[in-house]
Amino acid sequence: MSLVDYSKHFGDKIQGSRKNTLLLSLVTKPRQDPPMSEQDREQSYLLASMSKQHSSSVCGFLGDSEHNKGLLLANIAYNSKKKVLFIRSEEIHQLSPSNLAKLIADSQQHNAIIYFDQADDLISNNITYRNSHEEIDLDLVFRVIEKYQGLIIFSLTELVNAERLRARHFRVLESH
């Protein structure tokens, strides 16, 4: 996702602890809601409420529009009064168990939502690793993140990956 889509929603963008991460904060109220079904809109309010209470929650954003996903993320961040730890696709392709643990620790330190941008490769287990000891499979990812007390969002464009999240009983919000 292009960070340009976020510039109007987040006033502060600073480098995260890892090269391909950013901490987005100072969210301003978005001028509009993203185009989505009423049911998904209600789910986004529920996610914001759960995030405020530090409840564990995982969901996916499905759609092709980066702008609409940016609006949805900004609305949830605004309503939950949280920062966003934005994880670029380049970081996803370098994900290891120790990197994942560090990202979770960073998000807890900053009271932030974790947002995996362009996460289709991660959800489809389509990541190649230079060293086999660094490999991280999807089951391990979900075992780790299910223990996290906060909101984790996967940005998706492929329906098959949304179905993989739904099969694990996670919410998937669709932007149109």
C-alpha positions as CSV (number, residue, x, y, z in Angstrom):
1,M,0.0,0.0,0.0
2,S,1.3,3.5,-0.8
3,L,1.9,5.6,2.3
4,V,0.6,8.5,0.3
5,D,-2.9,7.1,1.0
6,Y,-2.2,7.6,4.7
7,S,-0.7,11.1,4.7
8,K,-4.0,12.8,5.0
9,H,-5.0,10.6,8.0
10,F,-1.9,10.3,10.1
11,G,0.0,13.4,11.1
12,D,3.1,11.6,12.3
13,K,5.1,8.9,10.5
14,I,8.3,7.7,12.1
15,Q,10.6,4.9,11.3
16,G,9.9,1.7,13.3
17,S,12.5,-0.4,15.0
18,R,13.0,-2.4,11.8
19,K,13.9,-1.0,8.4
20,N,10.5,-1.8,6.7
21,T,8.2,-0.6,9.5
22,L,6.6,2.7,10.3
23,L,4.8,4.0,13.3
24,L,1.8,6.0,12.3
25,S,0.2,8.3,14.9
26,L,-1.7,11.5,15.4
27,V,-4.6,10.3,13.4
28,T,-7.2,12.9,12.4
29,K,-10.8,12.0,12.0
30,P,-11.3,10.8,8.4
31,R,-13.7,12.9,6.5
32,Q,-15.6,9.9,5.2
33,D,-16.1,6.2,5.9
34,P,-14.8,3.7,3.5
35,P,-17.4,2.2,1.1
36,M,-18.4,-1.1,2.7
37,S,-21.5,-3.0,3.7
38,E,-23.3,-2.0,6.9
39,Q,-22.4,-5.3,8.5
40,D,-18.7,-4.7,7.9
41,R,-19.0,-1.2,9.1
42,E,-20.5,-2.5,12.4
43,Q,-17.6,-5.0,12.6
44,S,-15.1,-2.2,12.2
45,Y,-16.6,-0.4,15.2
46,L,-16.5,-3.6,17.2
47,L,-12.8,-4.0,16.3
48,A,-12.1,-0.5,17.4
49,S,-13.9,-1.1,20.6
50,M,-12.1,-4.4,21.3
51,S,-8.7,-2.7,20.5
52,K,-9.5,0.0,23.0
53,Q,-10.0,-2.7,25.6
54,H,-6.7,-4.5,24.7
55,S,-8.7,-7.5,23.6
56,S,-7.0,-10.0,21.2
57,S,-8.4,-9.7,17.7
58,V,-7.2,-10.6,14.2
59,C,-8.8,-9.6,11.0
60,G,-8.3,-9.1,7.3
61,F,-9.1,-6.2,5.0
62,L,-10.0,-7.5,1.6
63,G,-10.1,-5.3,-1.5
64,D,-8.1,-3.7,-4.3
65,S,-8.5,-0.1,-3.2
66,E,-5.5,1.1,-1.2
67,H,-7.4,4.3,-0.6
68,N,-10.4,2.5,1.0
69,K,-8.2,0.3,3.1
70,G,-6.4,3.5,4.3
71,L,-9.7,5.0,5.2
72,L,-10.8,1.9,7.1
73,L,-7.5,1.7,9.0
74,A,-7.7,5.4,9.9
75,N,-11.2,5.1,11.1
76,I,-10.3,2.1,13.4
77,A,-7.2,3.9,14.7
78,Y,-9.2,7.1,15.3
79,N,-12.0,5.3,17.1
80,S,-9.7,3.1,19.2
81,K,-7.2,6.0,19.9
82,K,-4.3,3.8,18.8
83,K,-1.2,4.2,16.8
84,V,-0.5,1.9,13.9
85,L,2.6,-0.2,13.4
86,F,2.7,-0.4,9.6
87,I,4.6,-3.4,8.3
88,R,5.6,-3.2,4.7
89,S,5.6,-6.2,2.4
90,E,9.4,-6.2,2.3
91,E,9.4,-6.9,6.1
92,I,6.9,-9.7,5.7
93,H,9.3,-11.4,3.3
94,Q,12.0,-11.2,6.0
95,L,9.7,-12.4,8.8
96,S,11.2,-14.9,11.2
97,P,10.1,-16.0,14.7
98,S,12.5,-13.5,16.3
99,N,11.4,-10.6,14.0
100,L,7.7,-11.4,14.7
101,A,8.4,-11.3,18.5
102,K,10.1,-8.0,18.1
103,L,7.3,-6.5,16.1
104,I,4.8,-7.6,18.7
105,A,7.0,-6.1,21.5
106,D,7.2,-2.8,19.5
107,S,3.5,-2.6,19.1
108,Q,2.9,-3.2,22.8
109,Q,5.4,-0.6,23.7
110,H,3.7,2.0,21.5
111,N,0.2,0.8,22.1
112,A,-0.3,0.2,18.4
113,I,-2.4,-1.8,16.0
114,I,-0.3,-4.1,13.9
115,Y,-1.0,-3.7,10.2
116,F,0.6,-6.2,7.7
117,D,0.5,-4.5,4.3
118,Q,0.1,-6.7,1.2
119,A,0.0,-9.8,3.4
120,D,-1.3,-12.3,0.7
121,D,2.1,-14.0,0.5
122,L,2.2,-14.5,4.2
123,I,-1.3,-15.9,4.4
124,S,-0.7,-18.2,1.4
125,N,2.6,-19.4,2.9
126,N,4.4,-18.1,-0.2
127,I,7.5,-16.7,1.3
128,T,11.0,-17.9,0.4
129,Y,13.7,-17.8,3.0
130,R,17.5,-17.5,2.6
131,N,18.1,-19.7,5.7
132,S,15.9,-22.6,6.6
133,H,16.3,-21.9,10.3
134,E,14.6,-18.5,9.8
135,E,11.4,-20.1,8.2
136,I,8.1,-19.2,9.7
137,D,5.0,-21.1,8.8
138,L,1.5,-19.8,9.0
139,D,0.5,-22.0,12.0
140,L,3.4,-20.5,14.0
141,V,2.4,-17.0,13.0
142,F,-1.1,-17.6,14.2
143,R,0.0,-19.3,17.5
144,V,2.1,-16.3,18.3
145,I,-0.4,-13.6,17.3
146,E,-3.4,-15.2,19.0
147,K,-1.6,-14.6,22.3
148,Y,-1.1,-10.9,21.5
149,Q,-3.4,-8.6,23.4
150,G,-4.3,-6.1,20.6
151,L,-5.5,-5.8,17.1
152,I,-3.7,-7.3,14.1
153,I,-4.8,-6.6,10.6
154,F,-3.8,-8.3,7.4
155,S,-4.3,-6.4,4.1
156,L,-5.4,-8.8,1.4
157,T,-6.3,-8.6,-2.3
158,E,-7.0,-12.3,-3.0
159,L,-10.3,-13.9,-2.0
160,V,-8.6,-17.3,-1.3
161,N,-6.5,-15.7,1.4
162,A,-9.5,-14.1,3.0
163,E,-11.1,-17.5,3.1
164,R,-8.0,-18.9,4.8
165,L,-8.5,-16.3,7.6
166,R,-12.3,-17.0,7.8
167,A,-11.5,-20.7,8.1
168,R,-9.5,-19.8,11.3
169,H,-12.6,-17.9,12.5
170,F,-11.1,-14.4,11.9
171,R,-13.1,-11.5,10.6
172,V,-12.6,-10.2,7.1
173,L,-13.9,-6.7,6.2
174,E,-14.4,-6.0,2.5
175,S,-14.0,-2.5,1.1
176,H,-15.6,-1.8,-2.3
